[in-house]
């Protein structure tokens, strides 16, 4: 048993230099029988197996991946293909529906105005949303700008029971040549269209009192200040009258020479 003998010899050589108590421990080791070596080996292997089982029991199952967070929509924004409800709890007027549909498509009033071919007329869109007063032709242009399908258009018109709007005829517009001011021309044009001052102001998106003041100034040869009708104000009135292009050009050339007419 060379291995045990080596151990005993090593114990004897180092006994003298050890502290008290260690020599007795060494005697105990040196007196162990050879078969105890295998017993110790068994304990070592068992300890290793216990550690493996402990590590196995500590292994945690991976946590479930949390579901992705939903991306919040902007207030008023509707998913693609959805439109404001047409129930009794829905928008109470066409103007309210128009606003809800516009916001549902993520459009500002200015952007919708561009889509209907009237850039810079966001206030005109606001006027229609507040009053709901639009012609059939304008309603269709709004539907086109909103990309509304046919079934939505029909349901909206049926829901709000919009009466047919009388379309203005080209022959109803007066010739601007004999008029000295735009004030007098717009007054005559309004009368020919059988519109009240309030109706034209609503169509044009201007205040009723402001328009009435300008009509009263039609008796003057050169209205000034707030009584005057400038180019931008005239363009609003022309849109409210649904003036065709050649009428718009004639009025612009007559009263605002050098200005570029809107197309």
Residue pairs with C-beta under 8 A, 6 or more apart in sequence:
1 34
3 37
4 30
4 32
4 34
7 29
7 30
8 30
11 26
11 27
11 29
11 30
14 26
15 23
15 26
18 26
73 79
74 106
76 100
76 103
76 104
77 103
77 104
77 106
78 84
78 104
78 105
82 104
83 101
83 104
83 148
83 152
84 90
84 91
84 97
84 100
84 101
84 104
86 97
86 155
86 156
86 159
90 97
90 159
91 97
91 99
91 100
93 132
93 160
94 132
94 134
94 139
94 156
94 160
94 162
95 128
95 129
95 130
95 131
95 132
95 133
96 129
96 132
97 156
97 159
97 160
98 128
98 129
98 132
98 142
99 129
101 146
101 148
102 109
102 112
102 125
102 129
102 146
105 146
105 147
107 115
107 146
108 122
109 122
109 123
109 125
109 126
109 129
110 119
110 120
110 122
110 125
112 122
112 125
112 142
112 145
112 146
113 119
113 120
113 121
113 122
113 124
113 125
115 144
115 145
115 146
116 138
116 141
116 142
116 144
116 145
117 141
118 124
118 239
121 205
121 236
121 239
123 205
124 204
124 205
124 236
124 239
126 205
127 202
127 205
128 134
128 138
128 142
128 205
131 202
132 160
133 199
133 202
133 203
134 142
134 165
135 165
135 167
135 203
135 242
136 162
136 164
136 165
136 167
137 165
137 167
137 242
139 157
139 162
140 153
143 152
143 153
143 156
148 156
167 242
168 193
168 241
168 242
170 244
170 247
172 189
172 192
172 193
173 189
173 192
173 241
173 243
173 244
173 247
174 185
174 188
174 189
174 192
175 250
176 185
176 250
176 251
176 254
176 255
177 254
179 185
179 188
179 254
180 221
181 217
181 218
181 220
181 221
181 222
181 223
181 229
181 255
182 229
182 234
182 251
182 255
183 214
183 215
183 217
183 218
183 220
183 223
183 227
183 228
183 229
184 218
184 219
185 251
185 254
185 255
186 200
186 214
186 215
186 218
186 229
186 234
186 237
186 241
187 215
187 218
189 241
189 243
190 197
190 200
190 215
190 241
193 200
193 241
195 203
195 241
197 208
197 211
197 212
197 215
198 208
200 211
200 237
200 240
200 241
201 207
201 208
201 210
201 211
201 212
201 240
202 208
202 240
203 239
203 240
203 241
204 211
204 236
204 237
204 239
204 240
204 241
205 236
205 240
206 233
206 236
206 237
206 240
210 226
211 237
213 226
213 227
214 223
214 227
214 228
214 229
214 233
216 227
217 223
217 227
217 228
220 227
223 229
229 237
229 255
231 252
231 256
231 259
234 251
234 252
234 255
234 256
235 248
235 262
238 247
238 248
238 251
243 251
245 261
245 263
248 261
248 262
249 261
252 259
252 261
253 261
